[in-house]
Amino acid sequence: AMDDETHPKTLYVGNLSRDVTEILILQLFTQIGPCKSCKMITEHTSNDPYCFVEFFEHRDAAAALAAMNGRKILGKEVKVNWATTPSSQKKDTSNHFHVFVGDLSPEITTEDVKAAFAPFGKISYKNRLNR
């Protein structure tokens, strides 16, 4: 299992269209490398479905991550990321939290967001606002 922590093989695929099936995902991802499994998660009725795709080889998973992130599947740009498993969280990230701040009004700037979160200490930003 140590190998999985440094060389993960499972991808999270999100922002899926409700029409996407496990079979379609497997057809797309197996073009990059052999897939071991695909698990679609749809029970959260309010949210878009997402799935986990497991590869046999880390390098195929890494290639799929690079190739598929941001690609459109049935008209929706999918988000692909490494799936985090409880075991991989043992690397001391216990004090790291990821907060996604969405649906901000157009006049909000990165500086405003930084100011809002300043009391919580050092924060690194992935800025998608581009303003």
N, C-alpha and C positions, 0 to 999 in steps of 0.2 A: 504493500500500500504506500510505502515511502515514495515509490516511483511516481505514483499518481499526483503527489503533492507538487513535485517539481515539474512533472510532465503530464499535466491534466489532459484527459481525452474526451471530456464531455462539454458540450456547448449549450448555452442558453440561447434560444431563438425567440424573440418577442416581437410585439407589435404586429402580430399576424392577422390577416383577414380571417373572418369567421368561416370563410369557405375553404381555407387551407386544411388539408388532411395530412395524417402521418405519412401516407403513401406518397403524396406530392413532395413533402419535405425530404423523404428518403430518396426519391428519384433525383432531386436536385443535389443533395449532399453526397450521394454515392458517386456522382460524376467526379468528385474531388478525391474521394477515397472510400474504402469499404466501411460501412456503418454497422455497428453492433446492434444498436437499438434506437428507437425514437419514441419518446413518451410525450403525448399531447396533454396539456393541463387545461381543462375548459370549465372546471366547476365554478369558478368565480364568474357568475353570470354578468356582473357589471363590467368586468374588465375584458380586454381582448385576450383571446387564447394565446398561450405560449407553449413552447415545447423544449425538451432536452434531447439533443442528438449525441449519442455516444459513438465514438470511433474506436477502432482497434489500435490505431497508432496515433501518438501525440502529433507527429508531423502532419498527418492528414487533417487532424482537428485544427491545427494552427493554420494550415492552408485554407481550410473552409472558413475559418473566422475571418481571414483577410479577404477572401473572395466574396463572401456572402453578406458581410455587414454593410447595411445601406442599400443592398440590392432590392429591387421591387419584386415582390411575389404577389401575384393577383392584385397589382395596383397599390400595394402598401409597402413602404420602405421598412424592411425588417431590421431589428436590432439584434446583433449577434455578439455574445460575450462569453467568457469562460463561466461555466456553471460553478458556483462555489458550493463545496460540500463541507459538512461539519469538520472533517479531518483536515481540510486545507486551511481552516481558520485557526489551526493551532499555531501557525507562524504568527508571531505576536502582533496581531492587528486587533487585539482585543479592545484597544482604545481608539480604533478608527471607526468612524461611522460615515456612511454615505447618505447624504440627504439630497434628494432631487427636488428642486424648486421649479415648478412649472406654472404655466398660465399666468405669467407676470404681465402686468399692464405695460404698454409700450414705453411709458416714460421711466420705468425702472432701469437703473444702470447697474453694472457690476459693483460699482462703489456703494450703491444703496444696499445691495445684498451683503457685501462685506461688512458694512456698518451694522446691519441687522444681526449678523452672526458673530460680530467681534467679541461679545462677552464670553464666547465658548472657546476662545483660544485660537491656536494656529489652524488655519484652514487653507486647503489647496483647492483651486477652482478648476472646473472644466467649464469654460464659458461657451455656451452655445448662443449667447445673445448677439455677439458680433456688433456691439455698439459701445 
